[in-house]
Structure formats: structure tokens, C-alpha cells
Amino acid sequence: MDNKEGMKWWHGGLIIILSVLIAGLFSAMLSSDFSSIDIFAPIEKKVDFLVSDIYNMMEEDRQGRELSDEVVVVSVDGLVRDSLLPLIDTIRQYEPKAIGLDIYFSIKKENNEVLYNTIRNTPNMVSIHKIKKDSDNIHYEIENLSFYDDEITPPHRGYANLDVNHSWTVVRTFLPCVYSRNGDTIPSMALELVRIAAPERAEEAIRRGNTEEIIDFTHQEIEVISADRLANPAVAGRLKGKVVLLGVIEDTKDIYRTPLREPVAGVVIHAYATQTMLNGQYIQTRAAWKNWTFAVCICLILVSLLLIANESERMKYMLNLAVRLLTFGFMFGFVFIGCARFAHSHIYVDYTPAITMLVFGTLAFDIVYAIYGLCRQLK
């Protein structure tokens, strides 16, 4: 066969299939977790990004975002225990629906009666503990409690550690509750706060049966008030009837990456998770297999068009340019449609597989088609 002969149909089919397979392989690798392999750690740090993160960034930049009227965070940076307990008493005076104490009391001091009394006298306060994966790597168990759990039983407890393996992992979801090996439910602090503030919302969250939920970071903003500002009654009055979370904002060990532009403290993430359940407007997702099926189909169309363009005798370069421009149009369109559906319908469609397969599909086709052309010349 020389260069003037037309391509056999099965040659074209083979080029298309190989290109799509290569694109799918590299796209799948890009979406996999390489963090367990040290050599890939720098790559993992850079690629923990989804196209859907852009939706949050765009919504975050939107003018007129309202502050949540249900959840507020009080930062306690710099406060010691002797100052923290009177602060809780002050907050109680403004009748919040629930108080989340995102602080571990791991050190036992000489006089603990004041702490005990504060816990006893605050029936709507949630204390925290940590959890860890059980030996079966499916269930969970309580890892440690605050020292006072041997002395008194807090009325409400929930776990507060986030399911994050690495400092570069982006926190997008939360676990409302987990289960122990013997079937006991271990609630998160967010779920327990919702159970106090709005029991029907907590039941709804459990009925959904999802092992994890996407955190709604952007449709409402969480207000953060420093503890010293509560001396102003006008500021402290904003706590009335809300769920109040107390925690440290500036501890670098408790700062996490999220789809928002700037990293945020763990207590703020818990506040957004609480808000997500309280408003009941959960972000709907499309099954991963649907995203990948769509990605494969769009890649097949792209590669087929590229093959037609390259086999054209008269308008080869013009058609190639048109297909490349169409590819960019697809990418922009996916982001635009995704942002619109997220903003207006609370639907979270991840177009990351489609976009990565478009990119890798183009590269794979160029390589496969070049090898095919070289083989034709050698014949």
C-alpha cells in the first residue's frame, strides 16, 4: 500500500479504538489515588482537582451571597480553658439551638469541676471524639475520648476528625455517620448538632442512606465571629436561635484544602456540613459510570472527526483546525453547563472524565495516526 491508497475501514476502526483506549487509560490513571506510591506523591498533590471544583469557585465569586441564618462559628484562638468555659456560659445566654465544641480536652487539670458543670448544664452541647478505621477497613471504632468521659457522660457526642489521608487532599464530602463492627451508629458532630436543632433534618440525612454527602460550600456563607467580639451585645445577639460551633481557626494543623479558593479550618468545614443538612438542599450527583460513559462517547466522536479530517485530501488542515476548535468549545461548554446546573439546580455533574479524555484522546490520536502513517510509508 502506498500513500495514495485510501485507508481500509478496519484500519480506521483500529486507530479509533486504540486512541480511545489510551485516552481512557491515562484519564483513569489521572483520577486514581497514587498517594500510596511515593514517586507519585508530587503528582498527586497537583492533580487533586476536579472540574466540578470550578463550580464552587465561580459560585464563591458571585455577588450577593447570603450569610447562613442557621449556623455560625465562634473562633477561640488564643483562649485557654479558664477563658473558654465562661465563653460557653455567655453563648448559652443567647439561646442557641445547639453548641458544637470542636475542641479536645486531652489534659486533665487539678480543678475540673467547672468543666464538668459546664457540660452538665449545657444539654444542647455536642462534645467530640475521634474515630479510626477498624481492622476490616470498612467499619469504624472510637479512637480516643476526652479525659472527662471516665468521669461524666456528655449528653451528646460526635466525631470531628475529617476523613483526609494527606495534607494536599481536597475535602469535598463528609460522612454524616459511620458504623462500628457490631452495627452501632457513630454520628458525626455535624449530624448530632442537626439532631438537636432540627431532628427531622437529621432523620432525613440518615434516611438518604448515603455513606457520604457533598458539602455545599458556596450557596450560603458561614459567618465567623471572634470570641472577643461577643462582648458586644449586638454581635452576640446574632447567635440567638442558631447552631454555634466553637473552634480554632488559625491552627495550621487543622487547615484543609476545599473547593473554595482559600484553605479553611476544620471547624468551618463542620459548619458547612451542618448547614448542608439543616437546609435539606443536598447536592445531587450523577453516577460515576454515567460520567465515564459520556466521556467515552464524546472521545469517540472527537477521534472519529480527527480521522475524517486527516484523511481528507482537499481540506485536511482546515478540517483539523475546525475539530481542534470544536474540542475547545466542548471543554468550555462543559464548564459553563456544569456551573449553571450547580448554581441553579444543586446538581453536581463532574465533567472531569470528559475533558481529560478529550485532551488525551487528541494526543493519543496524533501518536497512533503518526505511527500508522509511518507504517504506510515503510510499506
C-alpha positions in Angstrom: 0.0 0.0 0.0 1.4 3.4 -0.8 0.4 6.8 0.5 -2.1 7.4 -2.2 -4.2 4.4 -1.4 -7.2 5.0 0.8 -7.4 3.7 4.4 -9.0 0.4 4.9 -12.1 0.6 7.1 -10.7 -1.7 9.8 -7.5 0.3 9.9 -9.6 3.4 10.8 -11.6 1.4 13.3 -8.4 0.2 14.9 -6.9 3.7 15.1 -10.1 5.0 16.8 -10.3 2.1 19.3 -6.6 2.4 20.2 -6.9 6.2 20.7 -9.9 5.9 22.9 -8.4 3.1 24.9 -5.2 5.1 25.5 -7.2 8.2 26.4 -9.3 6.2 28.8 -6.3 4.6 30.4 -4.5 7.9 31.1 -7.7 9.6 32.2 -8.3 6.7 34.7 -4.8 7.0 35.9 -5.1 10.7 36.5 -8.2 10.2 38.6 -6.7 7.4 40.6 -5.0 7.8 44.0 -1.3 7.4 43.6 -0.6 8.7 47.1 0.5 5.3 48.3 3.4 5.3 45.8 6.0 7.8 47.0 7.2 8.6 43.5 3.8 9.9 42.5 3.3 12.0 45.6 4.2 15.3 43.9 1.9 14.5 41.0 -1.0 13.6 43.4 -0.6 16.9 45.1 -1.0 18.8 41.9 -3.8 16.8 40.3 -6.3 16.6 43.2 -8.6 18.9 41.3 -11.9 18.2 39.6 -13.6 20.3 37.0 -16.5 20.5 39.5 -14.3 22.5 41.8 -14.6 25.3 39.3 -18.4 25.4 40.1 -17.6 26.2 43.7 -15.1 28.9 42.7 -17.5 30.6 40.4 -20.3 30.5 42.9 -18.0 31.8 45.6 -17.2 34.8 43.5 -20.9 35.5 42.9 -22.0 38.8 44.3 -24.7 38.8 47.0 -24.0 35.5 48.7 -26.1 35.5 51.9 -24.8 34.6 55.3 -26.3 31.5 56.8 -29.1 32.3 59.2 -28.8 28.8 60.8 -25.1 28.3 61.6 -22.3 30.5 62.9 -18.7 29.8 64.0 -17.1 31.4 67.0 -13.3 31.3 66.9 -11.5 30.7 70.2 -7.9 31.2 69.0 -5.7 32.1 71.9 -8.2 31.2 74.6 -7.2 28.9 77.5 -9.6 26.6 79.2 -10.3 29.1 82.1 -11.4 31.6 79.5 -13.3 29.2 77.3 -15.8 28.0 79.9 -17.1 31.4 80.7 -17.4 32.0 77.0 -19.7 29.0 76.8 -21.8 30.4 79.6 -22.1 33.7 77.7 -23.2 31.9 74.5 -25.8 30.0 76.4 -27.4 33.3 77.5 -28.3 34.0 73.8 -30.2 30.7 73.5 -28.5 29.0 70.5 -30.3 25.9 69.2 -27.1 23.8 69.7 -23.5 24.3 70.5 -20.7 22.3 68.9 -17.4 22.2 70.9 -14.8 21.3 68.4 -12.1 21.1 71.0 -10.4 18.1 72.6 -9.8 18.2 76.3 -7.0 15.7 76.5 -5.1 17.0 79.5 -6.6 16.6 83.0 -6.1 19.6 85.3 -6.4 19.9 89.1 -9.8 21.6 89.2 -12.1 20.0 86.6 -15.4 20.6 88.4 -16.0 23.8 86.5 -15.7 21.9 83.2 -17.9 19.1 84.4 -20.6 21.6 85.5 -20.4 23.4 82.1 -21.0 20.1 80.3 -23.8 19.1 82.6 -25.6 22.5 82.4 -25.4 22.6 78.6 -27.7 19.8 77.4 -27.7 21.1 73.8 -23.8 21.0 73.5 -22.0 18.3 71.5 -18.6 17.2 72.6 -16.2 15.5 70.2 -14.1 12.4 69.9 -12.0 10.8 67.2 -12.7 7.7 65.1 -10.5 5.4 63.1 -11.0 2.6 60.6 -11.5 -0.9 62.1 -9.2 -3.7 61.2 -11.6 -4.8 58.4 -11.1 -1.3 56.8 -14.8 -1.0 56.4 -16.2 -0.2 59.9 -15.1 2.3 62.4 -14.3 2.5 66.1 -13.8 5.3 68.6 -10.1 6.0 68.9 -10.0 8.3 71.9 -12.2 10.4 74.1 -11.7 13.5 76.2 -10.3 12.7 79.6 -13.6 13.5 81.3 -15.5 10.7 79.7 -14.3 8.5 82.5 -15.9 10.9 85.0 -19.1 12.0 83.3 -21.1 11.2 80.2 -21.7 14.2 77.9 -25.3 14.4 76.7 -24.2 14.4 73.1 -21.0 13.3 71.3 -19.9 13.1 67.7 -16.7 12.5 65.8 -14.9 15.5 64.4 -11.8 14.2 62.6 -12.1 14.5 58.8 -11.5 11.6 56.5 -8.4 13.1 55.0 -5.3 11.0 54.2 -2.9 13.7 53.2 -2.4 17.4 53.6 -3.0 18.0 49.9 -6.3 16.1 49.8 -9.2 18.4 48.9 -12.2 18.0 51.3 -15.4 17.9 49.2 -17.6 15.5 51.2 -18.4 14.5 54.7 -19.6 11.3 56.4 -22.9 12.1 58.4 -22.3 8.9 60.4 -20.3 5.7 60.4 -20.9 2.2 61.8 -19.0 0.0 64.1 -18.4 -3.7 63.6 -21.3 -4.5 65.9 -23.7 -2.3 64.0 -23.7 0.7 66.3 -24.1 4.1 64.7 -21.4 6.6 65.4 -22.7 10.1 64.5 -20.5 13.0 63.3 -20.6 16.2 65.3 -22.5 17.8 62.4 -25.2 15.2 62.5 -25.5 15.4 66.2 -25.9 19.1 66.1 -28.6 18.8 63.5 -30.3 16.1 65.6 -30.6 18.7 68.4 -31.5 21.7 66.3 -33.8 20.0 63.8 -34.5 16.3 64.5 -36.4 15.9 61.3 -33.5 17.0 59.2 -31.2 14.5 61.0 -33.6 11.7 60.2 -33.7 12.8 56.6 -29.9 12.7 56.4 -29.9 9.1 57.8 -32.8 8.0 55.6 -30.9 9.1 52.5 -28.6 6.2 53.3 -25.5 7.8 51.6 -22.2 6.9 53.1 -21.0 10.4 52.2 -22.6 13.7 51.1 -21.2 16.6 49.1 -20.6 19.7 51.2 -22.4 22.7 50.0 -19.7 25.3 50.4 -21.0 28.2 48.3 -24.7 28.7 48.3 -24.5 30.3 51.7 -21.6 31.7 53.6 -20.7 30.8 57.2 -20.1 33.8 59.4 -17.0 33.5 61.7 -17.1 35.7 64.8 -14.0 36.0 67.1 -14.7 35.4 70.8 -13.7 38.9 71.9 -16.4 40.4 69.7 -19.1 38.7 71.8 -18.6 41.4 74.4 -20.7 43.5 72.1 -24.4 42.5 72.7 -25.3 43.4 69.2 -22.8 40.9 67.8 -23.6 38.3 70.4 -27.2 38.6 69.6 -26.5 37.1 66.2 -26.1 33.7 67.9 -29.7 33.5 69.0 -31.6 30.6 67.6 -28.6 29.4 65.6 -26.2 26.4 65.7 -23.0 27.7 67.2 -19.7 25.9 66.6 -16.6 26.8 68.7 -13.2 26.0 67.4 -9.7 27.2 66.4 -9.4 29.0 63.1 -5.7 29.6 62.8 -4.2 26.2 63.8 -2.1 25.2 60.8 -2.6 21.5 61.8 -6.3 21.9 61.3 -6.4 23.7 58.0 -7.7 21.9 54.9 -8.0 22.4 51.2 -11.5 22.6 49.9 -13.1 23.6 46.5 -13.1 27.2 47.9 -10.2 29.3 46.8 -8.6 29.6 50.2 -7.9 26.7 52.7 -10.3 26.7 55.7 -10.3 25.5 59.3 -11.8 22.1 60.2 -14.5 23.8 62.4 -15.6 25.8 59.4 -15.9 22.6 57.3 -18.1 21.1 60.0 -20.2 24.2 60.0 -20.8 23.9 56.2 -21.6 20.2 56.7 -24.1 21.1 59.4 -25.6 23.8 57.1 -25.9 21.3 54.3 -28.1 19.0 56.4 -30.1 21.8 58.0 -31.3 23.4 54.8 -32.0 20.0 53.3 -30.9 21.1 49.8 -28.5 18.3 49.1 -26.3 18.5 46.1 -27.3 15.8 43.6 -24.7 13.9 41.7 -24.6 11.8 38.6 -23.3 8.3 38.9 -19.6 7.9 38.0 -20.4 5.3 35.3 -22.6 7.8 33.6 -19.8 10.4 33.6 -17.4 7.9 32.1 -19.8 6.6 29.5 -20.4 10.1 28.4 -16.7 10.7 28.3 -16.0 7.7 26.1 -18.8 8.7 23.7 -17.6 12.2 23.3 -14.0 10.9 22.9 -15.2 8.5 20.2 -16.8 11.4 18.3 -13.7 13.6 18.6 -11.3 10.9 17.4 -13.6 9.9 14.5 -13.7 13.6 13.4 -10.0 13.8 13.6 -9.6 10.7 11.5 -12.0 12.1 8.9 -10.1 15.4 8.9 -6.7 13.8 8.4 -7.9 11.5 5.6 -9.5 14.4 3.7 -7.5 15.2 0.6 -8.6 18.8 -0.1 -9.4 20.4 3.3 -7.2 18.4 5.6 -5.8 21.4 7.5 -9.0 23.4 7.6 -10.9 20.4 9.0 -8.2 19.7 11.6 -8.4 23.3 12.8 -12.2 23.1 12.9 -12.0 19.9 15.0 -9.5 21.4 17.4 -11.7 24.5 17.9 -14.7 22.2 18.4 -12.7 20.4 21.2 -12.1 23.7 23.0 -15.7 24.5 22.5 -16.7 21.3 24.1 -14.5 21.9 27.1 -15.8 25.4 27.6 -19.4 24.2 27.2 -19.0 21.5 29.8 -17.7 24.0 32.4 -20.4 26.5 31.6 -23.2 24.0 31.7 -21.8 22.5 34.9 -21.6 25.9 36.6 -25.1 26.7 35.6 -26.6 23.4 36.8 -24.7 23.7 40.1 -25.8 27.3 40.7 -29.5 26.9 39.8 -30.3 23.3 40.4 -27.9 22.0 43.0 -26.8 19.3 40.5 -23.1 18.4 40.6 -22.1 16.9 37.2 -18.4 16.0 37.1 -17.1 16.6 33.5 -13.5 15.9 34.5 -13.5 12.5 32.7 -15.0 14.0 29.6 -12.4 16.9 29.5 -9.4 14.7 30.3 -10.5 12.2 27.6 -10.8 14.9 25.1 -7.3 16.1 25.8 -5.7 12.6 25.9 -7.8 11.5 23.0 -6.3 14.2 20.8 -2.8 13.4 21.9 -3.4 9.6 21.6 -4.8 10.0 18.1 -1.9 12.1 16.9 0.6 9.5 18.1 -1.4 6.5 16.8 -2.1 8.1 13.4 1.6 9.1 13.1 2.7 5.5 13.7 0.1 4.3 11.2 1.4 6.8 8.6 5.0 5.8 9.2 4.0 2.1 8.7 2.3 3.1 5.4 5.5 4.8 4.2 7.7 1.8 5.2 5.4 -0.5 3.2 
